[in-house]
């Protein structure tokens, strides 16, 4: 009835609030067009607050960042009357009905707007038409990394923002507060990196088919923690190299001990190198850790080759000494018939053929005669004609243990010099 309608009007608690669409006059304008269409480009200010850097992947060459992205622009079509000059705040449901900048992340692999419990979108409209549009976004983007100094490297990554549809003739993208437009959480930390700096910059990007676009950059420098790789790669490699030097102090006749030690250190170095390569991208250039591990592997390998040379020279020396001793004392393992055929004397098969303590009188004459001939032939004139090469070779054969002695000094000294230059070059 008319009376009930009148009572409802008088009851202020029953009065329905005005709709936002009616207050902002959304139905009266075409928001498919940008503000000031056909005129000068609309300025859109940007500021960013970085909440966290979630992960950095060397294998995929990308990083994941969570941030608050805020846009500032003026759209006079959204102006409204307000006696107290208060702004109005809306959630994401109004975004689809008005014009908003189409900013996207260049080189982005994947990104999303957080939607728990609702979409993390905020729209604030002021009476004069100024608009604040804020989003909470997680984005994964490419980072072009250089691993030539890995793991002593510093990586420079950037997150780039740009309008997708509007070039510089329609939209001017800029940092709202200059260098202060980029802020970060004080508690940001990464497991493998130090964050050295954050900076904001701007530039232009050109596309041959659509023209020039304003582009904003969020730059940050990351310096890698070295201590993890010292424990996992460098320190084990150092220990393996030093362990290979132990063979220089082992008797050269202990073949099983020295060979097994050398093979063990070689295989361990191969395992360390394989583990490091498995966690890295397959790049076509040499990394700093590759240089260190391959040089360390070379030292371990050379220690095995060193013993091969020592063992070979020892074998040659023993053969020559055995041959000389056999000719001088008749030390041959043979039966009675062979012995009698050799010296013309009978030997009982039950008696040991080792004639060392009892020199054979038959051979004493031959030995004495041969020594006489050698002494007559070995004149001072022949001694002067001996070549230097022969003397050096004879000294090495007779004193091949000197190779181990020299190796105990040369190997550690060269390895210390290598470490000095390596760490001085890359740090």
C-alpha positions in Angstrom: 0.0 0.0 0.0 1.0 3.6 -0.3 1.4 3.9 3.5 3.9 1.1 3.6 5.9 2.6 0.8 6.1 5.9 2.7 7.2 4.2 5.9 10.0 2.5 4.1 11.3 5.8 2.7 11.3 7.3 6.1 13.2 4.4 7.6 16.9 5.2 6.8 18.0 1.7 7.7 16.0 0.3 4.9 17.4 2.6 2.2 19.5 0.6 -0.3 23.1 1.9 -0.9 23.9 3.3 -4.3 25.6 0.9 -6.7 29.2 1.5 -7.6 28.4 1.4 -11.3 25.8 4.1 -10.8 28.2 6.2 -8.7 31.1 5.9 -11.2 28.8 6.2 -14.2 30.3 3.1 -15.8 27.3 2.6 -18.0 27.7 6.0 -19.5 31.2 5.4 -21.0 33.0 3.0 -23.3 35.8 1.6 -21.2 37.1 -0.4 -24.1 39.0 2.8 -25.1 41.9 4.1 -23.1 41.5 7.4 -21.2 42.1 10.4 -23.5 41.8 8.3 -26.7 43.0 10.1 -29.7 45.1 12.6 -27.7 48.5 12.5 -26.0 49.6 9.2 -24.4 48.3 8.4 -21.0 51.0 8.3 -18.3 50.9 5.2 -16.1 53.1 5.2 -13.1 54.5 1.9 -11.6 55.9 1.0 -8.3 56.9 -2.5 -7.0 57.4 -4.0 -3.7 59.3 -7.3 -3.8 58.0 -9.7 -1.2 60.4 -12.6 -1.9 62.6 -14.3 -4.4 61.4 -17.9 -4.1 64.0 -19.8 -6.2 66.8 -19.5 -8.7 67.5 -22.4 -11.0 70.8 -22.7 -12.8 69.6 -25.6 -14.9 66.5 -23.8 -16.2 68.2 -20.4 -16.1 65.2 -18.7 -14.5 64.1 -17.2 -11.2 60.8 -16.9 -9.3 59.7 -13.8 -7.6 56.6 -12.7 -5.6 55.8 -9.0 -5.7 53.2 -6.3 -5.3 52.6 -4.5 -8.6 50.9 -1.1 -8.3 49.6 1.0 -11.2 48.8 4.7 -11.1 46.8 6.6 -13.7 44.0 9.1 -14.1 40.7 8.4 -15.8 38.3 11.3 -15.7 35.5 9.0 -16.6 35.6 7.5 -13.1 35.5 10.9 -11.3 32.6 11.3 -8.8 31.3 13.8 -6.3 32.4 13.5 -2.7 31.8 15.9 0.0 34.6 14.5 2.2 37.0 13.8 -0.7 37.3 10.2 0.2 38.3 7.5 -2.1 36.4 4.3 -2.9 38.1 0.9 -2.7 36.9 -2.1 -4.7 38.0 -5.7 -5.2 38.7 -7.6 -8.4 35.1 -7.8 -9.6 35.1 -4.2 -10.9 38.3 -4.7 -13.0 36.5 -6.3 -15.9 34.2 -3.3 -16.3 36.7 -0.5 -16.6 39.9 0.2 -18.5 43.2 -1.0 -16.8 46.8 -1.0 -18.2 47.8 -4.2 -20.0 51.2 -4.6 -18.4 52.9 -7.9 -18.9 56.3 -9.4 -17.9 58.7 -9.8 -20.8 60.6 -13.2 -20.9 58.1 -14.6 -18.4 57.7 -18.4 -18.4 54.7 -18.5 -16.0 52.9 -16.2 -13.6 49.7 -16.0 -11.6 47.7 -13.7 -9.4 47.2 -15.1 -5.9 43.6 -16.0 -5.3 43.5 -17.2 -1.7 41.0 -16.6 -0.2 39.9 -14.3 -3.1 41.9 -12.7 -5.9 44.5 -10.5 -4.5 43.4 -7.4 -6.4 42.7 -4.0 -5.1 41.2 -1.0 -7.0 41.0 2.4 -5.4 39.3 5.3 -7.1 39.6 8.9 -6.0 37.0 11.7 -6.6 39.2 13.4 -9.2 39.5 10.2 -11.3 43.0 9.1 -10.1 43.2 5.3 -9.9 45.4 2.9 -7.9 45.4 -0.6 -9.2 47.4 -3.2 -7.1 48.1 -6.9 -7.7 50.0 -9.6 -5.8 51.7 -11.7 -8.4 54.2 -14.6 -8.5 56.2 -14.7 -11.7 58.9 -16.9 -13.1 61.1 -15.3 -15.7 64.2 -16.0 -17.7 67.6 -14.9 -16.4 70.5 -15.1 -18.9 73.2 -16.4 -16.7 76.9 -16.7 -17.4 78.6 -19.7 -15.7 82.2 -19.1 -16.9 83.1 -18.1 -13.3 80.9 -20.7 -11.6 80.7 -21.1 -8.6 82.6 -17.8 -8.0 80.2 -15.9 -10.1 77.8 -13.0 -9.8 74.6 -13.1 -11.7 72.7 -10.1 -12.9 69.0 -10.7 -13.5 66.1 -8.4 -14.4 62.3 -8.5 -14.5 61.0 -6.4 -17.4 57.5 -4.8 -17.5 55.9 -3.5 -20.7 52.5 -2.8 -22.2 51.4 -5.4 -24.6 49.0 -3.5 -26.8 49.8 0.2 -26.4 53.0 1.6 -27.8 54.6 4.9 -26.8 52.0 6.9 -28.8 49.2 5.6 -26.5 50.7 4.8 -23.2 53.8 6.1 -21.3 55.0 3.7 -18.7 57.3 5.2 -16.0 58.5 4.6 -12.4 56.1 6.5 -10.2 58.7 7.7 -7.6 61.9 7.3 -9.6 64.5 5.0 -7.9 62.4 4.9 -4.8 59.6 3.1 -6.7 61.3 -0.2 -6.1 61.3 -1.5 -2.5 62.1 -4.8 -1.0 61.4 -6.8 2.2 64.3 -6.6 4.6 64.1 -10.3 5.4 64.7 -11.5 1.8 67.4 -14.2 1.8 68.4 -17.0 -0.5 70.1 -20.3 0.3 72.8 -20.0 -2.4 73.1 -16.2 -3.1 73.7 -12.9 -1.5 71.5 -10.1 -2.8 73.9 -7.3 -3.5 71.6 -4.7 -4.9 68.1 -3.9 -6.3 67.7 -1.1 -8.8 65.1 0.3 -11.2 65.7 1.5 -14.7 63.7 2.2 -17.9 64.2 2.0 -21.6 62.5 1.5 -24.9 61.9 -1.7 -26.9 61.3 -1.8 -30.6 59.2 -4.3 -32.6 59.4 -4.0 -36.3 55.6 -4.6 -36.8 54.2 -2.4 -34.0 56.8 0.2 -33.1 58.4 1.5 -29.9 57.2 0.5 -26.4 58.2 1.8 -22.9 59.9 -0.8 -20.8 60.7 -0.9 -17.1 63.4 -3.0 -15.5 63.7 -4.4 -12.0 67.4 -5.2 -11.8 69.1 -7.2 -9.0 72.6 -8.7 -8.6 73.2 -12.0 -6.9 76.5 -13.2 -5.6 76.8 -16.9 -5.0 77.7 -18.4 -1.6 81.1 -20.1 -2.0 81.2 -22.1 1.2 78.8 -24.8 0.0 80.9 -25.6 -3.0 84.1 -25.5 -1.0 82.7 -28.3 1.2 81.1 -30.3 -1.6 83.7 -29.9 -4.5 86.9 -28.0 -3.7 87.8 -29.5 -0.4 87.2 -33.2 -1.5 89.3 -32.5 -4.6 92.1 -31.1 -2.5 92.0 -34.1 -0.2 92.1 -36.5 -3.2 95.1 -34.8 -4.7 97.0 -34.8 -1.3 96.0 -38.4 -0.8 97.6 -39.3 -4.1 100.9 -37.9 -2.8 101.0 -40.6 -0.1 102.2 -43.1 -2.7 105.5 -41.2 -3.0 106.3 -42.3 0.6 105.4 -45.9 0.0 108.1 -48.4 -1.0 108.4 -48.6 -4.7 108.3 -52.4 -4.5 104.9 -52.4 -2.8 103.0 -52.6 -6.1 99.5 -53.5 -4.8 99.5 -50.6 -2.3 100.6 -47.9 -4.7 98.5 -49.1 -7.6 95.3 -49.4 -5.5 95.8 -46.0 -4.0 96.3 -44.4 -7.4 93.2 -46.0 -8.9 91.1 -45.1 -5.9 92.0 -41.5 -6.1 91.4 -41.4 -9.8 87.9 -42.9 -9.5 87.0 -40.6 -6.6 87.9 -37.5 -8.6 85.8 -38.8 -11.5 82.8 -39.2 -9.2 83.3 -35.6 -7.9 83.4 -34.2 -11.4 80.4 -36.2 -12.5 78.4 -34.9 -9.5 79.2 -31.3 -10.2 78.3 -31.6 -13.9 75.0 -33.3 -13.2 73.7 -30.3 -11.3 74.7 -27.8 -13.9 73.3 -26.9 -17.3 75.1 -28.4 -20.3 76.9 -25.2 -21.4 79.4 -25.2 -24.3 82.1 -23.3 -22.4 84.5 -24.1 -19.6 83.4 -23.1 -16.0 85.8 -22.1 -13.2 85.0 -25.3 -11.3 85.8 -27.3 -14.3 89.3 -25.8 -14.5 90.0 -26.6 -10.9 88.6 -30.2 -11.0 90.3 -31.1 -14.2 93.7 -29.7 -13.0 93.2 -31.7 -9.8 92.4 -34.8 -11.8 95.5 -34.2 -13.8 97.6 -34.2 -10.6 96.1 -37.4 -9.4 96.6 -39.0 -12.8 100.2 -37.9 -13.0 100.9 -39.5 -9.6 99.8 -42.8 -11.1 102.0 -42.3 -14.1 104.9 -41.4 -11.8 104.7 -44.8 -10.1 104.4 -46.5 -13.5 107.7 -44.9 -14.5 109.3 -45.8 -11.1 108.2 -49.4 -11.3 109.4 -49.7 -14.9 112.9 -48.3 -14.1 113.0 -50.5 -11.0 112.3 -53.6 -13.1 115.0 -52.7 -15.6 117.5 -52.1 -12.8 116.7 -55.4 -11.1 117.0 -57.3 -14.3 120.5 -55.8 -15.0 121.6 -56.5 -11.4 120.3 -60.0 -11.6 122.1 -60.6 -14.9 125.4 -59.3 -13.5 125.1 -61.3 -10.3 124.3 -64.4 -12.3 127.3 -64.0 -14.5 129.6 -63.3 -11.5 128.4 -66.0 -9.0 126.5 -68.6 -11.1 123.1 -67.9 -9.4 120.8 -69.8 -11.7 118.0 -72.1 -10.8 118.7 -75.3 -12.7 118.9 -79.0 -12.2 122.1 -81.1 -11.8 122.4 -81.9 -15.5 122.1 -78.2 -16.6 124.5 -77.1 -13.9 127.1 -79.7 -14.9 126.7 -78.7 -18.6 127.3 -75.1 -17.5 130.4 -75.5 -15.3 131.6 -79.1 -16.0 131.1 -80.1 -12.4 128.6 -82.6 -10.9 125.9 -81.4 -8.5 123.7 -83.5 -6.3 120.0 -82.8 -7.0 119.3 -82.8 -3.2 121.7 -80.0 -2.7 120.6 -76.3 -3.0 121.9 -74.8 -6.2 122.4 -71.4 -4.6 126.2 -71.2 -4.9 126.6 -67.7 -3.6 128.5 -68.6 -0.3 130.6 -71.2 -2.1 132.0 -69.8 -5.3 132.9 -72.3 -8.0 136.6 -72.7 -8.7 135.8 -73.3 -12.3 134.1 -70.0 -12.6 136.7 -68.1 -10.6 139.2 -68.5 -13.4 136.7 -67.3 -16.0 135.6 -64.3 -13.9 139.2 -63.4 -13.2 140.0 -63.6 -16.9 137.0 -61.5 -17.9 137.8 -58.8 -15.3 141.4 -58.7 -16.6 140.1 -58.2 -20.2 137.7 -55.5 -19.0 140.4 -53.7 -17.1 142.7 -53.7 -20.1 140.0 -52.4 -22.4 138.7 -49.8 -20.0 141.3 -47.2 -20.7 141.0 -43.5 -19.9 140.6 -42.7 -23.6 137.4 -44.8 -23.7 136.0 -43.2 -20.5 136.2 -39.8 -22.0 134.2 -41.0 -25.0 131.2 -41.9 -22.8 128.2 -39.8 -23.7 126.4 -37.6 -21.2 123.1 -39.3 -22.2 124.4 -42.7 -21.2 125.7 -41.4 -17.8 122.3 -39.7 -17.0 120.5 -42.9 -18.0 122.7 -45.0 -15.8 122.3 -42.7 -12.8 118.5 -42.8 -13.2 118.5 -46.6 -13.5 120.7 -47.0 -10.4 118.9 -44.4 -8.3 115.3 -44.4 -9.6 114.1 -43.9 -6.0 115.2 -40.3 -6.6 112.0 -39.8 -8.8 109.9 -40.3 -5.7 112.1 -37.9 -3.8 111.7 -35.2 -6.4 108.0 -35.9 -6.7 107.5 -35.2 -3.0 108.7 -31.7 -3.6 107.5 -30.9 -7.1 103.9 -32.1 -6.9 102.9 -30.1 -3.7 104.9 -27.0 -4.9 103.2 -26.9 -8.3 99.8 -27.5 -6.8 100.2 -24.7 -4.2 101.2 -22.3 -7.0 98.2 -23.4 -9.1 95.8 -22.7 -6.1 97.4 -19.3 -5.6 96.8 -18.3 -9.2 93.3 -19.8 -9.4 91.9 -18.1 -6.3 93.6 -14.9 -7.1 92.1 -14.9 -10.6 88.5 -15.7 -9.8 88.0 -14.0 -6.5 
